[in-house]
Amino acid sequence: MRNTSSPPAGDTGHGHAPDPGIDGDAIEVGHRLRAAREAAGLSQRALARRAGVTNSTISLIESGKTNPSVGALKRVLDGIPIGLSEFFAFQPQTERQVFFAAEELKQIGKGRLSLRQVGNDLFGRTLQILHETYAPGADTGRVMYEHDGEEGGIVISGRIEITVGSERKILGPGDAYLFDSRRPHRFRAVGPDPCVLISACTPPSF
């Protein structure tokens, strides 16, 4: 979701011509990357920071909308870290669990912004559901998010300021939102109390 300055997915950043795209189906590579990232307990944003690429780069690869070069993929995998051979040997299993107790939600974000995901492994899934908790004053950062997909949510408690493009609104308990995630967006808790919301995003983007 973050947009930071870095070479595009097909550029190694060293001034040379990009190497050829990797062999294999881009969607399979994307699903495999998402599974490997989640197995390492990393959000898309965390992996993007580690690898020094934009969050949109990770999102595009995982959604199968771009087939990265060998150099670009290795740069991303170094952020996990996992080697190329190990990555292509990795065999993620589709999760079959249907019901999840509160303590089974997977923690993928900690600190002032807690993100708890429904399901440990989203391999092969197109929907991500999160239980989000913002400490008073916590936000998603000054740089607004942009990524492919749609997202929406309902505020459970507290108050949250949501900026989507040029629109800005403070939502309270029972209020909801729904927008195209390609529009720049940002979330910030306002008021003296923590803000809790349930959100959904398709495709998964954290």
GITA-V887760 format. One record per residue. N is the residue number from 1. RES is the residue in one letter. SS is DSSP state (h for helix, s for strand, l for the rest). OMEGA is omega in radians with two decimals (none if undefined). D_CENTER is the distance of its C-alpha to the mean C-alpha in Angstrom with 1 decimal. Layout:
N & RES & SS & OMEGA & D_CENTER
N & RES & SS & OMEGA & D_CENTER
This chain:
1 & M & l & -3.12 & 6.3
2 & R & l & 3.11 & 9.0
3 & N & l & 3.14 & 12.2
4 & T & l & -3.07 & 14.3
5 & S & l & 3.09 & 17.4
6 & S & l & 3.13 & 17.5
7 & P & l & 3.09 & 19.2
8 & P & l & -3.00 & 17.9
9 & A & l & -3.09 & 16.7
10 & G & l & -3.07 & 20.3
11 & D & l & 3.12 & 21.8
12 & T & l & 3.10 & 22.5
13 & G & l & -3.08 & 23.4
14 & H & l & 3.07 & 27.0
15 & G & l & 3.13 & 28.8
16 & H & l & 3.07 & 29.5
17 & A & l & -3.13 & 28.9
18 & P & l & 3.11 & 25.7
19 & D & l & -3.04 & 26.2
20 & P & l & 3.07 & 26.1
21 & G & s & -3.13 & 23.1
22 & I & l & 3.08 & 22.6
23 & D & l & 3.08 & 24.6
24 & G & l & -3.10 & 23.2
25 & D & l & -3.10 & 21.2
26 & A & h & 3.14 & 18.0
27 & I & h & 3.11 & 16.5
28 & E & h & 3.10 & 17.6
29 & V & h & 3.14 & 16.2
30 & G & h & 3.11 & 12.8
31 & H & h & -3.13 & 13.1
32 & R & h & 3.13 & 14.6
33 & L & h & 3.13 & 12.0
34 & R & h & -3.14 & 9.3
35 & A & h & 3.14 & 12.2
36 & A & h & 3.10 & 13.2
37 & R & h & -3.12 & 10.0
38 & E & h & 3.09 & 10.0
39 & A & h & 3.11 & 13.7
40 & A & l & 3.12 & 13.5
41 & G & l & -3.10 & 11.6
42 & L & l & 2.98 & 8.8
43 & S & l & 3.07 & 5.3
44 & Q & h & -3.13 & 3.7
45 & R & h & -3.13 & 5.8
46 & A & h & 3.14 & 8.4
47 & L & h & 3.12 & 8.9
48 & A & h & 3.12 & 9.3
49 & R & h & -3.12 & 11.7
50 & R & h & -3.07 & 13.5
51 & A & h & -3.14 & 14.0
52 & G & l & 3.10 & 15.0
53 & V & l & 3.10 & 13.1
54 & T & l & 3.09 & 11.2
55 & N & h & 3.12 & 7.5
56 & S & h & 3.08 & 9.1
57 & T & h & 3.12 & 10.8
58 & I & h & -3.12 & 8.1
59 & S & h & -3.12 & 7.0
60 & L & h & 3.12 & 10.8
61 & I & h & -3.07 & 11.6
62 & E & h & 3.13 & 9.6
63 & S & l & 3.12 & 11.0
64 & G & l & -3.09 & 14.3
65 & K & l & 3.06 & 15.2
66 & T & l & 3.11 & 16.2
67 & N & l & -3.01 & 18.2
68 & P & l & 3.02 & 17.8
69 & S & s & 3.12 & 21.0
70 & V & h & -3.12 & 21.9
71 & G & h & -3.14 & 21.7
72 & A & h & 3.12 & 18.3
73 & L & h & 3.13 & 16.9
74 & K & h & 3.13 & 18.9
75 & R & h & 3.12 & 17.5
76 & V & h & -3.10 & 13.9
77 & L & h & 3.09 & 15.5
78 & D & h & 3.13 & 17.5
79 & G & l & -3.09 & 14.5
80 & I & l & -0.16 & 14.1
81 & P & l & 3.06 & 17.2
82 & I & l & -3.14 & 18.6
83 & G & l & -3.13 & 21.3
84 & L & h & -3.11 & 21.6
85 & S & h & 3.11 & 24.2
86 & E & h & -3.14 & 22.4
87 & F & h & -3.10 & 19.2
88 & F & h & 3.06 & 21.4
89 & A & h & -3.10 & 23.4
90 & F & l & -3.12 & 20.5
91 & Q & l & -3.14 & 21.1
92 & P & l & 3.13 & 18.3
93 & Q & l & 3.10 & 19.8
94 & T & l & -3.11 & 18.7
95 & E & l & -3.10 & 18.7
96 & R & l & 3.12 & 21.7
97 & Q & l & -3.10 & 21.6
98 & V & l & -3.08 & 22.1
99 & F & l & -3.05 & 22.7
100 & F & l & 3.03 & 21.0
101 & A & l & -3.09 & 22.9
102 & A & h & -3.09 & 21.4
103 & E & h & -3.14 & 21.6
104 & E & h & 3.09 & 19.7
105 & L & l & -3.05 & 16.3
106 & K & s & 3.12 & 14.0
107 & Q & s & 3.12 & 13.2
108 & I & s & 3.08 & 9.8
109 & G & s & -3.08 & 10.6
110 & K & l & 3.10 & 14.2
111 & G & l & -3.07 & 16.8
112 & R & l & 3.04 & 17.3
113 & L & s & -3.13 & 14.0
114 & S & s & 3.11 & 13.7
115 & L & s & 3.12 & 10.9
116 & R & s & -3.00 & 12.6
117 & Q & s & 3.02 & 11.3
118 & V & l & -3.11 & 13.9
119 & G & l & -3.14 & 14.5
120 & N & l & -3.05 & 14.2
121 & D & l & -3.13 & 13.3
122 & L & l & -3.13 & 11.5
123 & F & l & 3.11 & 13.4
124 & G & l & -3.14 & 15.0
125 & R & l & -3.14 & 13.5
126 & T & l & -3.09 & 12.4
127 & L & l & 3.07 & 11.6
128 & Q & s & 3.11 & 9.4
129 & I & s & -3.08 & 11.6
130 & L & s & 2.93 & 11.2
131 & H & s & -3.04 & 14.1
132 & E & s & 3.08 & 13.4
133 & T & s & 3.11 & 16.3
134 & Y & s & 3.00 & 17.0
135 & A & l & 3.12 & 20.0
136 & P & l & 3.13 & 22.6
137 & G & l & -3.12 & 21.6
138 & A & l & 3.08 & 18.0
139 & D & s & -3.10 & 15.6
140 & T & l & 3.08 & 12.2
141 & G & l & -3.10 & 14.3
142 & R & l & 3.12 & 16.9
143 & V & l & -3.06 & 14.8
144 & M & l & -3.12 & 13.4
145 & Y & s & 2.97 & 10.1
146 & E & l & 3.11 & 10.6
147 & H & l & 3.12 & 8.8
148 & D & l & 3.05 & 10.5
149 & G & l & 3.10 & 11.0
150 & E & s & 3.07 & 12.3
151 & E & s & 3.14 & 11.7
152 & G & s & -3.14 & 14.4
153 & G & s & 3.12 & 15.6
154 & I & s & 3.12 & 18.9
155 & V & s & 3.13 & 20.0
156 & I & s & 3.13 & 21.9
157 & S & s & -3.11 & 23.5
158 & G & l & -3.11 & 23.7
159 & R & s & -3.10 & 22.9
160 & I & s & 3.04 & 19.8
161 & E & s & -3.13 & 20.1
162 & I & s & 3.08 & 17.7
163 & T & s & 3.09 & 18.1
164 & V & s & -3.05 & 17.4
165 & G & l & 3.13 & 19.2
166 & S & l & -3.13 & 22.7
167 & E & s & 3.13 & 22.5
168 & R & s & -3.09 & 22.3
169 & K & s & 3.02 & 23.0
170 & I & s & -3.11 & 23.4
171 & L & s & 3.09 & 22.8
172 & G & l & -3.09 & 24.5
173 & P & l & -3.14 & 24.8
174 & G & l & 3.10 & 24.9
175 & D & l & -3.06 & 23.4
176 & A & s & 3.12 & 20.5
177 & Y & s & 3.11 & 18.3
178 & L & s & -3.11 & 17.0
179 & F & s & 3.04 & 16.1
180 & D & s & -3.04 & 14.9
181 & S & l & 3.07 & 11.5
182 & R & l & 3.04 & 13.2
183 & R & l & 3.13 & 15.3
184 & P & l & -3.08 & 14.5
185 & H & s & -3.08 & 13.6
186 & R & s & 3.13 & 13.9
187 & F & s & 3.11 & 14.6
188 & R & s & 3.10 & 17.5
189 & A & s & 3.11 & 19.6
190 & V & s & -3.13 & 23.3
191 & G & l & -3.03 & 26.4
192 & P & l & -3.04 & 27.7
193 & D & l & 3.04 & 25.8
194 & P & l & 3.10 & 22.3
195 & C & s & 3.12 & 20.2
196 & V & s & 3.08 & 18.7
197 & L & s & 3.04 & 16.9
198 & I & s & -3.08 & 15.6
199 & S & s & 3.06 & 12.7
200 & A & s & -3.11 & 11.7
201 & C & s & 3.06 & 9.3
202 & T & s & -0.08 & 10.3
203 & P & l & 3.10 & 9.1
204 & P & l & -3.03 & 6.2
205 & S & l & 3.13 & 3.0
206 & F & l & none & 1.9
